[in-house]
Amino acid sequence: MNRWFDTSAFANPRRSHFGNSPRSGLRGAPVVTTDVTVEKSISLTERWKLDLRGEFYNLFNHAIFNIPGFTLGAADFGVISNARSPRTAQLAARLSF
């Protein structure tokens, strides 16, 4: 995403002066994600038990963008150039006796 915010609103302060921008004043895109865990426990015998588990992160695969470039004067200032990982899934099985 080019120009996530108005980059022309920022300028370097004069020499030996502080600027008037607040610390951590830039915000990135909101994070919208749905995580789901599904579990099933199966008794095989009186002594043996099988546990199955599935974990799904970002189930609906929404784009989660990283924060924009925040260094004034850099080529990526105000630009979001990458995103976090897409949907991931993890499956597990456990046999107890």
C-alpha positions as a Python dict, from the first residue, in 0.01 Angstrom:
ca = {
    (1, 'M'): (0, 0, 0),
    (2, 'N'): (146, 332, -101),
    (3, 'R'): (105, 634, 126),
    (4, 'W'): (-75, 481, 423),
    (5, 'F'): (-72, 834, 569),
    (6, 'D'): (-3, 1184, 435),
    (7, 'T'): (375, 1195, 422),
    (8, 'S'): (379, 1565, 333),
    (9, 'A'): (254, 1645, 687),
    (10, 'F'): (598, 1557, 831),
    (11, 'A'): (922, 1756, 819),
    (12, 'N'): (1257, 1741, 997),
    (13, 'P'): (1279, 1984, 1291),
    (14, 'R'): (1539, 2257, 1295),
    (15, 'R'): (1884, 2172, 1421),
    (16, 'S'): (1901, 2124, 1802),
    (17, 'H'): (1520, 2140, 1833),
    (18, 'F'): (1267, 1869, 1907),
    (19, 'G'): (975, 1807, 1675),
    (20, 'N'): (611, 1818, 1783),
    (21, 'S'): (505, 1470, 1672),
    (22, 'P'): (405, 1240, 1960),
    (23, 'R'): (599, 925, 2034),
    (24, 'S'): (436, 627, 1859),
    (25, 'G'): (190, 853, 1679),
    (26, 'L'): (168, 632, 1369),
    (27, 'R'): (-81, 347, 1357),
    (28, 'G'): (-98, 51, 1123),
    (29, 'A'): (-395, -135, 981),
    (30, 'P'): (-629, -308, 1227),
    (31, 'V'): (-577, -679, 1295),
    (32, 'V'): (-887, -885, 1212),
    (33, 'T'): (-835, -1255, 1269),
    (34, 'T'): (-1031, -1560, 1381),
    (35, 'D'): (-854, -1847, 1557),
    (36, 'V'): (-1027, -2182, 1611),
    (37, 'T'): (-935, -2498, 1803),
    (38, 'V'): (-1118, -2829, 1754),
    (39, 'E'): (-1055, -3117, 1994),
    (40, 'K'): (-1181, -3475, 2015),
    (41, 'S'): (-1097, -3734, 2278),
    (42, 'I'): (-1161, -4100, 2188),
    (43, 'S'): (-1146, -4386, 2439),
    (44, 'L'): (-1002, -4688, 2255),
    (45, 'T'): (-1010, -4922, 2553),
    (46, 'E'): (-1042, -4874, 2926),
    (47, 'R'): (-672, -4792, 2940),
    (48, 'W'): (-591, -4641, 2599),
    (49, 'K'): (-710, -4297, 2489),
    (50, 'L'): (-654, -4104, 2163),
    (51, 'D'): (-669, -3724, 2162),
    (52, 'L'): (-702, -3543, 1828),
    (53, 'R'): (-656, -3168, 1800),
    (54, 'G'): (-669, -2915, 1517),
    (55, 'E'): (-569, -2549, 1557),
    (56, 'F'): (-641, -2296, 1283),
    (57, 'Y'): (-500, -1943, 1296),
    (58, 'N'): (-648, -1665, 1080),
    (59, 'L'): (-917, -1909, 968),
    (60, 'F'): (-1083, -1673, 717),
    (61, 'N'): (-744, -1566, 575),
    (62, 'H'): (-780, -1188, 625),
    (63, 'A'): (-479, -986, 515),
    (64, 'I'): (-286, -862, 818),
    (65, 'F'): (-55, -581, 707),
    (66, 'N'): (256, -480, 899),
    (67, 'I'): (318, -122, 1008),
    (68, 'P'): (418, 137, 748),
    (69, 'G'): (775, 263, 713),
    (70, 'F'): (833, 528, 980),
    (71, 'T'): (1177, 674, 906),
    (72, 'L'): (1141, 1025, 766),
    (73, 'G'): (1333, 1059, 439),
    (74, 'A'): (1356, 684, 375),
    (75, 'A'): (1221, 538, 52),
    (76, 'D'): (960, 334, 238),
    (77, 'F'): (830, 623, 455),
    (78, 'G'): (451, 583, 475),
    (79, 'V'): (450, 264, 265),
    (80, 'I'): (323, -77, 379),
    (81, 'S'): (537, -324, 187),
    (82, 'N'): (464, -659, 354),
    (83, 'A'): (209, -857, 553),
    (84, 'R'): (205, -1122, 822),
    (85, 'S'): (168, -1492, 754),
    (86, 'P'): (-156, -1610, 594),
    (87, 'R'): (-378, -1884, 737),
    (88, 'T'): (-193, -2158, 923),
    (89, 'A'): (-313, -2491, 1058),
    (90, 'Q'): (-165, -2731, 1308),
    (91, 'L'): (-280, -3088, 1365),
    (92, 'A'): (-185, -3313, 1655),
    (93, 'A'): (-259, -3661, 1785),
    (94, 'R'): (-173, -3802, 2126),
    (95, 'L'): (-201, -4160, 2241),
    (96, 'S'): (-227, -4208, 2620),
    (97, 'F'): (-200, -4539, 2802),
}
